[in-house]
Amino acid sequence: MTRLGVNIDHIATLRNARGEHHPDPIISAKYVKKVGADSVTIHLREDRRHIKDIDAKRICSIKNLDVNLEISTNKKIVDIAMKINPDFICIVPENRKEITTEGGLDLIKNKNRIQRIVLRFKKKKIRTSLFINPSLKDIEISNQINVDCIEIHTGKLANLVKLKKDYSKELERIKKCSVYANSLGIEVHAGHGLDYKTTKILSKIREIKEFNIGHYLIGESIFHGLKKVINNFKKIIKN
Ligand code: PXP
């Protein structure tokens, strides 16, 4: 069964806008699980613009909830993540000024550093993942790093679909990368910029085992509620 990970960073953003406690990311994490999410994704950014350390700690201590913690390669953040002990970690590139993660990791430049980080988490039996662009070279390097999973950055495909441009080449690239990673025994995930339409397009790629979706899902929930929207996404990825 393909899994749905729900990114709840945007709920923390809304909470932070008031500087108070509502809406509570901890209650949200429990709720999205209750209404069908297979896991919860949170990103502890270096600037702490949404999820804070205490949120991450409390969310990771919720029983029977798989938590995917996204982190950069920053040493302080890696040390915090090691202490928080999430179920899964996903290493992502981070740039202070970006609105959201803009692309995959530069594995050629950062291979050794990332390999050392992956090893630390693997020793703790934490599932490891790398957020990468759909590139066969990056999958080859991911394999050398011996990571458990890769998450393919789907932002380019999502933008092409939204702009009603030809997305066939990008889809083919994602498909080829998924097949290749799967053949190497690396579990394939996908995420970034996904809505109903793009998730449906990608759900045809059987090798994708997990989708991580945030902004659109949370935004759509304002109109229809988390339960309904999570249910809709679950139905789409089941196809
Ligand atoms: N996966 C990763 C690795 C991400 O960094 C993000 C964005 O935080 C997402 C998935 C979710 O992207 P979106 O909010 O656009 O659905």
Boltz pocket constraint, residues with backbone or C-beta under 6 A from the ligand:
constraints:
  - pocket:
      binder: B
      contacts: [[A, 7], [A, 9], [A, 43], [A, 70], [A, 90], [A, 92], [A, 100], [A, 101], [A, 131], [A, 151], [A, 190], [A, 191], [A, 192], [A, 193], [A, 194], [A, 212], [A, 213], [A, 214], [A, 215], [A, 216]]
      max_distance: 6.0
